């Protein structure tokens, strides 16, 4: 058995990784600024420059680290310079890049990811359009710890929402984004409050 003690008065240092989707990022930043997330937000890292003005409005630093197939090793090395040893948890707030095993090993802290719960049925781009074409009746989201096995890390939180044939693909996507941000926010909050125990491939969450 492994155990540890933490002081409740010490806030965990959090870094956010994001691409272009803003809903999870801005929701977490708003919750942090309003005091709902007790942590020290340290920085936002993105492979696109689009969200820099929004992040700067929260008084946070924004690091643009472009990633291509050819430059991925160099990009991850730059991200490690920004993150490793400087944060207690990394949150992938819709960061649309697959992190390498080497990065996950070297970053030295837990990494929390969020994605829609259509996997593995609708993998890849535009899952809500394809889900609409197939007439799905439930949409949802899953927050989990990132591991070397893509999207198979221990699950922290999940939720679903019932939908109907009347909703367009765009309406499904908006509804899905609502679920994504609430599921991610709960997962991050529980992690910050040390309510999550990882046991093998699963978690025990005290809520």
N, C-alpha and C positions, 0 to 999 in steps of 0.2 A: 504494500500500500504506500502510495506517495501522498504527502500532504504539505500544505503551506499555510502560513498566516499572512494576512494583509491588513494594513491599517485603513479603516473605513474613511479616515479623513484625507487620505492621499488619492488624488484623482489620477486615473489612468490617462496616458497620452495616446491620442487617437490620430491616425492619418487616414485620409479618404483617397481612394483611387476611382477615377471616373473617366468615361469617354465623352459621348455627346448627350446621352439621355440625362435629363436634369432632375427628374422627379424624386429619386431616392436621395441624391446629394442635397438638394435644397430642403427637403423634409428633415434630414438629420441636422443640417446647419441651423434650421429654425428651432428645432427642439433643443439644440445645444444653447443657442442664444437666449431662449426663453427659460432656461434652467431645468428643462425636463430631462436632459441627458447630463449627468454629472461627470464631466471629463474635461481634459485639456485638449482641444482641437489644435493640432500643431501645423498641419499643412494639407493641401490638396494637390495630388499629382494626376496629370491627365496626358493622354496621348494626342489630344486635340486642344487648340487654344480657345475654343468657343465659349467656355463657361468662366473664363477668367474675370470679366467684369462682375458677375454675380458673386463669385467667391471673394473678390477684393472688397465688396460691399459689407462683408462680415468681418473684415479686418484680418483676413487670413492670407498667408502667402500661397501663391499658385505656381506650380512648377510644370511647365510644358515639356514633356519628354516624348518626342515622336517615336513611333515604333513601326518598322517595316520588317518583312521577312528577313532581309539582309542585315538589318541593324538591331535585331532583337537582343542579342547578347550584350551589346554596348548599352542599349536602353535599360536593360535590367540592371546592369552594373551601376548606371547613374541613379536608378531608383534605390538601389541598395545603399549608395552613398547618402541619399536623403533620408532613408528610413531605418536601416539596420542600427540597433543600439539606441535609437532616438525615440521610439514609440513602443507602446505596450500592446497595441492591437492595430491591425490594418483592416479597413472595411472597403470591400469592393462594391461601391455604390453604382452598379452597372458599368463596370470596367470591362470593355468588350475585347479583351486580350486574354489568351491563355497564359498563365504564369508558369514558368518552367519549374521542374523539380528542384533545380539548383537554387532558384530564387526562393522558393518556399523553405528550403533548408537553411539558407543564409540569412533570411530576414530576421530570424530569432524571436518571433512572436506569433500569436495566432492570427490567422487571416479569415475573415468572415465574408462569405459570398452570398448573393441573392440572385435567383433566377425564377422565371415562370415555371409552373409545374406541369408543362406539357411534355417534358422530357420523359422517356426517350422518343415519344411519338413524333414530335415536330422539332427536330434538331435544326439549328442553323438560322438563317435569316427569315424574317417576316413570319414568325410562328402564329401570330393572331389571324393573319389572313388565311393561312392554311387550316387553322382550327375552325374558322368561320365556314370555310368550304366544306369541312367534314361535319359541321353541325354539332360541335361540342356543346355540352350542357353545363359543364363546370369548368371554371378557370381558377387558377390559384398561384401561389408563390411558395418557394422554399428557401429558407436561410440556413446555411450550413458552414462548417469549417472547411476551408479549402485544403485539399491534400493532393498528393501526387496522382491519385486516381480522379480524373476530371469529373466534377459534379457528383462525387460519391462519398464526400466527407461526412462526418457525423452531423446529423440534422439537429438544428437548434429549435426552429419554429416553422410551422406551415399554416396556411389558411386557404380556404376556397370560397368561391362566390358562384351562385347559380345564375346562369344566363339563358337566354331564349333565342329562337330563330329570328325574332324581331330586331335584334341588335346587329348593327353593321360591324365590319371588321374594325373600323376606327373606334366604335363604342366599346367593343371588346377590349381593345388595347388600352383605352382610358380606364376601364374598370380594372383591368389587370395591373396597371400601374398603381392604382390605389391600393390593391392588395399587396403588391411588392413593397411599397414604402412602409406600410404598417407592419408587415411581417419583419422587414429588416430592422425597423426601429425597435420592435420588441426584442429581437435577438440581440441587438447591440446593447440595449439597456440591461438585459439579463446578464450578459457577459460582463458589463462594467460593474454590476452589483455582485459578481462572483456567485451567481445562482446556477451556473452551468458546470456540471461535472462530465468529463469525457471518459467513457468506459468502453474501450475497444472501438467498434465502429458505430457506437450510438452515444447519446447523451442522456443524462439525468438532469432535468431542469426543475429547480425549486421555485414555484410561482405561487 
